[in-house]
Amino acid sequence: MSTQVTDATWQSEVQEGLTLMDFWAPWCGPCRMLGPVLEEIEEEMDNKVKIVKLNIDDNQMTASQFGIMSIPTMVLFKDGQPVEKLTGYHPKDVLVDYLETKLA
């Protein structure tokens, strides 16, 4: 299961390697569709990519810091630095291909 992060904890979770942070909210339909997809990807990619989730309703400071205007939005971090932002629902195969190119 993906790690839940908060305004206070997210930075320590993205410090090493490749981490995808999913900005979501419980009321967001596409976010609920994306959740299980991200969990499958994390499991199948055998810890090459860490996936963390941040509930924007409870953690508005971080969402604001990254300019999150719509959800779901995912921010890819490499060794603690934000690299890219993906907005909207993406199918599993598209996300796997995207992440594999970032690992290369």
C-alpha positions, 0 to 999 in steps of 0.5 A: 500500500502506498505511503500516506504523507503530510505537510510535515512528512513528505520531504523525508519520504522523497529524499532518495531515488525516484518517488512519485507523489500523488496529490489526491482527495477522497471526493475525487473520482479519478483519484479513486480510480488512480489509487489502485493503479499506482499500488499495482505499479509500486508492487510490480516495479519492485521498489524501483519507484516509491509512491506516496499519497498526499491528501490535498484537503488535509495538507493544503500547504504542500499542494499550494507549494507545488501549484496543484490546481486540479487533481489527480496530479502526480509530481515525480521526485528524483533524490528530493528534487521535483522533476516533472508534474503529470496531471489527470488520470493515466492508464497503468501501461502509460504510467509504467512506460513513463516511469521506466524511461525515468529509471533509465 
